[in-house]
Amino acid sequence: MKYPILTQCPVCDHQLHAVKLECGHCRTTIENKFELSKLALLSPEQLHFVITFLVSRGNIKEVEKELGISYPTVRGKLNDIIASLGYDAQKKPEADERKVISMLENGEITADEALKMLKGE
């Protein structure tokens, strides 16, 4: 029987560390302090949301339908997960003005698209 890896101590709630790995075939054992991926630190609910988001290829409308939640709830869950991963959830990537102007001049984007990019939308 397989159990999901615990990442928080059930006694003090601090982060746990993986210290032993074992090959299921030959039983070779390696002991050390191993770093878990950031995704391993998400709750089961957050991980389910991330999988749904990825399978939907980031299409928020599909995530809304699949999970039966509203757009603001999807955005809120995304922000919570981004914060759980240690990133600034409110930070919007700023468009490089020169790049946007160049794209506009080359006809790669419309004026409306350029404005949205410059506004960070």
PyMOL CGO cylinders between C-alpha atoms (Angstrom):
from pymol import cmd
from pymol.cgo import CYLINDER

trace = [
    CYLINDER, 0.00, 0.00, 0.00, 1.31, 3.44, -0.97, 0.3, 1, 1, 1, 1, 1, 1,
    CYLINDER, 1.31, 3.44, -0.97, 0.85, 6.48, 1.22, 0.3, 1, 1, 1, 1, 1, 1,
    CYLINDER, 0.85, 6.48, 1.22, 1.31, 10.10, 0.16, 0.3, 1, 1, 1, 1, 1, 1,
    CYLINDER, 1.31, 10.10, 0.16, 4.47, 11.68, 1.50, 0.3, 1, 1, 1, 1, 1, 1,
    CYLINDER, 4.47, 11.68, 1.50, 3.93, 13.83, 4.58, 0.3, 1, 1, 1, 1, 1, 1,
    CYLINDER, 3.93, 13.83, 4.58, 5.48, 17.26, 4.36, 0.3, 1, 1, 1, 1, 1, 1,
    CYLINDER, 5.48, 17.26, 4.36, 4.38, 18.76, 7.70, 0.3, 1, 1, 1, 1, 1, 1,
    CYLINDER, 4.38, 18.76, 7.70, 5.16, 17.30, 11.13, 0.3, 1, 1, 1, 1, 1, 1,
    CYLINDER, 5.16, 17.30, 11.13, 1.93, 16.05, 12.74, 0.3, 1, 1, 1, 1, 1, 1,
    CYLINDER, 1.93, 16.05, 12.74, 3.27, 17.10, 16.17, 0.3, 1, 1, 1, 1, 1, 1,
    CYLINDER, 3.27, 17.10, 16.17, 4.72, 20.60, 15.69, 0.3, 1, 1, 1, 1, 1, 1,
    CYLINDER, 4.72, 20.60, 15.69, 3.57, 21.44, 12.13, 0.3, 1, 1, 1, 1, 1, 1,
    CYLINDER, 3.57, 21.44, 12.13, 7.09, 22.25, 10.90, 0.3, 1, 1, 1, 1, 1, 1,
    CYLINDER, 7.09, 22.25, 10.90, 8.31, 21.06, 7.50, 0.3, 1, 1, 1, 1, 1, 1,
    CYLINDER, 8.31, 21.06, 7.50, 9.53, 17.45, 7.33, 0.3, 1, 1, 1, 1, 1, 1,
    CYLINDER, 9.53, 17.45, 7.33, 12.61, 16.38, 5.33, 0.3, 1, 1, 1, 1, 1, 1,
    CYLINDER, 12.61, 16.38, 5.33, 13.02, 13.18, 3.30, 0.3, 1, 1, 1, 1, 1, 1,
    CYLINDER, 13.02, 13.18, 3.30, 16.08, 11.34, 4.64, 0.3, 1, 1, 1, 1, 1, 1,
    CYLINDER, 16.08, 11.34, 4.64, 15.87, 7.86, 3.13, 0.3, 1, 1, 1, 1, 1, 1,
    CYLINDER, 15.87, 7.86, 3.13, 15.24, 6.53, -0.37, 0.3, 1, 1, 1, 1, 1, 1,
    CYLINDER, 15.24, 6.53, -0.37, 14.92, 2.87, -1.27, 0.3, 1, 1, 1, 1, 1, 1,
    CYLINDER, 14.92, 2.87, -1.27, 14.81, 1.06, -4.61, 0.3, 1, 1, 1, 1, 1, 1,
    CYLINDER, 14.81, 1.06, -4.61, 11.67, -1.06, -4.85, 0.3, 1, 1, 1, 1, 1, 1,
    CYLINDER, 11.67, -1.06, -4.85, 13.47, -3.57, -7.08, 0.3, 1, 1, 1, 1, 1, 1,
    CYLINDER, 13.47, -3.57, -7.08, 16.87, -4.28, -5.48, 0.3, 1, 1, 1, 1, 1, 1,
    CYLINDER, 16.87, -4.28, -5.48, 16.27, -2.67, -2.07, 0.3, 1, 1, 1, 1, 1, 1,
    CYLINDER, 16.27, -2.67, -2.07, 19.31, -0.37, -2.37, 0.3, 1, 1, 1, 1, 1, 1,
    CYLINDER, 19.31, -0.37, -2.37, 18.93, 2.28, 0.32, 0.3, 1, 1, 1, 1, 1, 1,
    CYLINDER, 18.93, 2.28, 0.32, 20.30, 5.81, 0.21, 0.3, 1, 1, 1, 1, 1, 1,
    CYLINDER, 20.30, 5.81, 0.21, 20.21, 8.00, 3.30, 0.3, 1, 1, 1, 1, 1, 1,
    CYLINDER, 20.21, 8.00, 3.30, 20.78, 11.74, 3.27, 0.3, 1, 1, 1, 1, 1, 1,
    CYLINDER, 20.78, 11.74, 3.27, 18.76, 14.94, 3.62, 0.3, 1, 1, 1, 1, 1, 1,
    CYLINDER, 18.76, 14.94, 3.62, 16.78, 15.27, 0.38, 0.3, 1, 1, 1, 1, 1, 1,
    CYLINDER, 16.78, 15.27, 0.38, 14.96, 18.37, -0.77, 0.3, 1, 1, 1, 1, 1, 1,
    CYLINDER, 14.96, 18.37, -0.77, 11.30, 18.00, -1.72, 0.3, 1, 1, 1, 1, 1, 1,
    CYLINDER, 11.30, 18.00, -1.72, 9.91, 19.82, -4.74, 0.3, 1, 1, 1, 1, 1, 1,
    CYLINDER, 9.91, 19.82, -4.74, 7.76, 22.87, -4.09, 0.3, 1, 1, 1, 1, 1, 1,
    CYLINDER, 7.76, 22.87, -4.09, 4.75, 21.02, -5.51, 0.3, 1, 1, 1, 1, 1, 1,
    CYLINDER, 4.75, 21.02, -5.51, 5.14, 18.37, -2.80, 0.3, 1, 1, 1, 1, 1, 1,
    CYLINDER, 5.14, 18.37, -2.80, 4.44, 21.09, -0.25, 0.3, 1, 1, 1, 1, 1, 1,
    CYLINDER, 4.44, 21.09, -0.25, 0.94, 21.78, -1.61, 0.3, 1, 1, 1, 1, 1, 1,
    CYLINDER, 0.94, 21.78, -1.61, -2.11, 20.40, 0.17, 0.3, 1, 1, 1, 1, 1, 1,
    CYLINDER, -2.11, 20.40, 0.17, -4.02, 17.59, -1.60, 0.3, 1, 1, 1, 1, 1, 1,
    CYLINDER, -4.02, 17.59, -1.60, -6.74, 20.11, -2.54, 0.3, 1, 1, 1, 1, 1, 1,
    CYLINDER, -6.74, 20.11, -2.54, -4.20, 22.54, -3.98, 0.3, 1, 1, 1, 1, 1, 1,
    CYLINDER, -4.20, 22.54, -3.98, -2.50, 19.75, -5.93, 0.3, 1, 1, 1, 1, 1, 1,
    CYLINDER, -2.50, 19.75, -5.93, -5.88, 18.65, -7.35, 0.3, 1, 1, 1, 1, 1, 1,
    CYLINDER, -5.88, 18.65, -7.35, -6.50, 22.23, -8.46, 0.3, 1, 1, 1, 1, 1, 1,
    CYLINDER, -6.50, 22.23, -8.46, -3.05, 22.46, -10.09, 0.3, 1, 1, 1, 1, 1, 1,
    CYLINDER, -3.05, 22.46, -10.09, -3.63, 19.20, -11.99, 0.3, 1, 1, 1, 1, 1, 1,
    CYLINDER, -3.63, 19.20, -11.99, -7.05, 20.39, -13.14, 0.3, 1, 1, 1, 1, 1, 1,
    CYLINDER, -7.05, 20.39, -13.14, -5.53, 23.73, -14.21, 0.3, 1, 1, 1, 1, 1, 1,
    CYLINDER, -5.53, 23.73, -14.21, -2.76, 22.00, -16.17, 0.3, 1, 1, 1, 1, 1, 1,
    CYLINDER, -2.76, 22.00, -16.17, -5.08, 19.48, -17.84, 0.3, 1, 1, 1, 1, 1, 1,
    CYLINDER, -5.08, 19.48, -17.84, -7.27, 22.44, -18.84, 0.3, 1, 1, 1, 1, 1, 1,
    CYLINDER, -7.27, 22.44, -18.84, -4.11, 24.03, -20.29, 0.3, 1, 1, 1, 1, 1, 1,
    CYLINDER, -4.11, 24.03, -20.29, -4.63, 27.10, -18.11, 0.3, 1, 1, 1, 1, 1, 1,
    CYLINDER, -4.63, 27.10, -18.11, -8.07, 27.82, -19.54, 0.3, 1, 1, 1, 1, 1, 1,
    CYLINDER, -8.07, 27.82, -19.54, -9.86, 29.40, -16.58, 0.3, 1, 1, 1, 1, 1, 1,
    CYLINDER, -9.86, 29.40, -16.58, -13.30, 28.86, -18.15, 0.3, 1, 1, 1, 1, 1, 1,
    CYLINDER, -13.30, 28.86, -18.15, -12.60, 25.11, -18.32, 0.3, 1, 1, 1, 1, 1, 1,
    CYLINDER, -12.60, 25.11, -18.32, -11.37, 25.08, -14.71, 0.3, 1, 1, 1, 1, 1, 1,
    CYLINDER, -11.37, 25.08, -14.71, -14.57, 26.88, -13.66, 0.3, 1, 1, 1, 1, 1, 1,
    CYLINDER, -14.57, 26.88, -13.66, -16.68, 24.22, -15.41, 0.3, 1, 1, 1, 1, 1, 1,
    CYLINDER, -16.68, 24.22, -15.41, -14.61, 21.25, -14.20, 0.3, 1, 1, 1, 1, 1, 1,
    CYLINDER, -14.61, 21.25, -14.20, -14.60, 22.32, -10.54, 0.3, 1, 1, 1, 1, 1, 1,
    CYLINDER, -14.60, 22.32, -10.54, -17.97, 24.09, -10.51, 0.3, 1, 1, 1, 1, 1, 1,
    CYLINDER, -17.97, 24.09, -10.51, -16.51, 27.32, -9.14, 0.3, 1, 1, 1, 1, 1, 1,
    CYLINDER, -16.51, 27.32, -9.14, -16.60, 30.97, -10.22, 0.3, 1, 1, 1, 1, 1, 1,
    CYLINDER, -16.60, 30.97, -10.22, -13.88, 33.00, -11.93, 0.3, 1, 1, 1, 1, 1, 1,
    CYLINDER, -13.88, 33.00, -11.93, -13.01, 34.94, -8.74, 0.3, 1, 1, 1, 1, 1, 1,
    CYLINDER, -13.01, 34.94, -8.74, -12.69, 31.64, -6.85, 0.3, 1, 1, 1, 1, 1, 1,
    CYLINDER, -12.69, 31.64, -6.85, -10.35, 30.24, -9.52, 0.3, 1, 1, 1, 1, 1, 1,
    CYLINDER, -10.35, 30.24, -9.52, -8.20, 33.40, -9.32, 0.3, 1, 1, 1, 1, 1, 1,
    CYLINDER, -8.20, 33.40, -9.32, -8.22, 33.24, -5.51, 0.3, 1, 1, 1, 1, 1, 1,
    CYLINDER, -8.22, 33.24, -5.51, -7.11, 29.60, -5.53, 0.3, 1, 1, 1, 1, 1, 1,
    CYLINDER, -7.11, 29.60, -5.53, -4.37, 30.41, -8.03, 0.3, 1, 1, 1, 1, 1, 1,
    CYLINDER, -4.37, 30.41, -8.03, -3.14, 33.25, -5.84, 0.3, 1, 1, 1, 1, 1, 1,
    CYLINDER, -3.14, 33.25, -5.84, -3.16, 30.98, -2.74, 0.3, 1, 1, 1, 1, 1, 1,
    CYLINDER, -3.16, 30.98, -2.74, -1.13, 28.33, -4.57, 0.3, 1, 1, 1, 1, 1, 1,
    CYLINDER, -1.13, 28.33, -4.57, 1.33, 30.90, -5.93, 0.3, 1, 1, 1, 1, 1, 1,
    CYLINDER, 1.33, 30.90, -5.93, 1.83, 32.20, -2.38, 0.3, 1, 1, 1, 1, 1, 1,
    CYLINDER, 1.83, 32.20, -2.38, 2.19, 28.63, -1.02, 0.3, 1, 1, 1, 1, 1, 1,
    CYLINDER, 2.19, 28.63, -1.02, 4.98, 28.06, -3.54, 0.3, 1, 1, 1, 1, 1, 1,
    CYLINDER, 4.98, 28.06, -3.54, 6.80, 31.09, -2.14, 0.3, 1, 1, 1, 1, 1, 1,
    CYLINDER, 6.80, 31.09, -2.14, 6.09, 33.59, -4.91, 0.3, 1, 1, 1, 1, 1, 1,
    CYLINDER, 6.09, 33.59, -4.91, 4.39, 36.98, -4.82, 0.3, 1, 1, 1, 1, 1, 1,
    CYLINDER, 4.39, 36.98, -4.82, 0.82, 36.22, -5.91, 0.3, 1, 1, 1, 1, 1, 1,
    CYLINDER, 0.82, 36.22, -5.91, -0.05, 39.86, -6.56, 0.3, 1, 1, 1, 1, 1, 1,
    CYLINDER, -0.05, 39.86, -6.56, 2.94, 40.65, -8.74, 0.3, 1, 1, 1, 1, 1, 1,
    CYLINDER, 2.94, 40.65, -8.74, 2.03, 41.21, -12.39, 0.3, 1, 1, 1, 1, 1, 1,
    CYLINDER, 2.03, 41.21, -12.39, 4.81, 40.80, -14.93, 0.3, 1, 1, 1, 1, 1, 1,
    CYLINDER, 4.81, 40.80, -14.93, 5.51, 44.19, -16.45, 0.3, 1, 1, 1, 1, 1, 1,
    CYLINDER, 5.51, 44.19, -16.45, 5.83, 44.33, -20.21, 0.3, 1, 1, 1, 1, 1, 1,
    CYLINDER, 5.83, 44.33, -20.21, 9.04, 45.76, -21.58, 0.3, 1, 1, 1, 1, 1, 1,
    CYLINDER, 9.04, 45.76, -21.58, 7.82, 48.99, -23.22, 0.3, 1, 1, 1, 1, 1, 1,
    CYLINDER, 7.82, 48.99, -23.22, 10.40, 48.90, -26.00, 0.3, 1, 1, 1, 1, 1, 1,
    CYLINDER, 10.40, 48.90, -26.00, 9.49, 45.32, -26.87, 0.3, 1, 1, 1, 1, 1, 1,
    CYLINDER, 9.49, 45.32, -26.87, 5.77, 46.15, -26.96, 0.3, 1, 1, 1, 1, 1, 1,
    CYLINDER, 5.77, 46.15, -26.96, 6.39, 49.20, -29.17, 0.3, 1, 1, 1, 1, 1, 1,
    CYLINDER, 6.39, 49.20, -29.17, 8.58, 47.14, -31.48, 0.3, 1, 1, 1, 1, 1, 1,
    CYLINDER, 8.58, 47.14, -31.48, 5.88, 44.45, -31.75, 0.3, 1, 1, 1, 1, 1, 1,
    CYLINDER, 5.88, 44.45, -31.75, 3.31, 47.15, -32.51, 0.3, 1, 1, 1, 1, 1, 1,
    CYLINDER, 3.31, 47.15, -32.51, 5.53, 48.75, -35.17, 0.3, 1, 1, 1, 1, 1, 1,
    CYLINDER, 5.53, 48.75, -35.17, 6.12, 45.36, -36.80, 0.3, 1, 1, 1, 1, 1, 1,
    CYLINDER, 6.12, 45.36, -36.80, 2.40, 44.65, -36.93, 0.3, 1, 1, 1, 1, 1, 1,
    CYLINDER, 2.40, 44.65, -36.93, 2.73, 41.66, -34.59, 0.3, 1, 1, 1, 1, 1, 1,
    CYLINDER, 2.73, 41.66, -34.59, 0.09, 43.04, -32.21, 0.3, 1, 1, 1, 1, 1, 1,
    CYLINDER, 0.09, 43.04, -32.21, -2.78, 45.51, -32.41, 0.3, 1, 1, 1, 1, 1, 1,
    CYLINDER, -2.78, 45.51, -32.41, -2.90, 48.86, -30.60, 0.3, 1, 1, 1, 1, 1, 1,
    CYLINDER, -2.90, 48.86, -30.60, -5.47, 47.41, -28.18, 0.3, 1, 1, 1, 1, 1, 1,
    CYLINDER, -5.47, 47.41, -28.18, -3.20, 44.45, -27.43, 0.3, 1, 1, 1, 1, 1, 1,
    CYLINDER, -3.20, 44.45, -27.43, -0.27, 46.80, -26.87, 0.3, 1, 1, 1, 1, 1, 1,
    CYLINDER, -0.27, 46.80, -26.87, -2.29, 48.86, -24.39, 0.3, 1, 1, 1, 1, 1, 1,
    CYLINDER, -2.29, 48.86, -24.39, -3.33, 45.75, -22.50, 0.3, 1, 1, 1, 1, 1, 1,
    CYLINDER, -3.33, 45.75, -22.50, 0.27, 44.52, -22.34, 0.3, 1, 1, 1, 1, 1, 1,
    CYLINDER, 0.27, 44.52, -22.34, 1.48, 47.88, -21.06, 0.3, 1, 1, 1, 1, 1, 1,
    CYLINDER, 1.48, 47.88, -21.06, -1.27, 47.93, -18.43, 0.3, 1, 1, 1, 1, 1, 1,
    CYLINDER, -1.27, 47.93, -18.43, -0.27, 44.40, -17.33, 0.3, 1, 1, 1, 1, 1, 1,
    CYLINDER, -0.27, 44.40, -17.33, -3.59, 42.82, -18.26, 0.3, 1, 1, 1, 1, 1, 1,
]
cmd.load_cgo(trace, "trace")
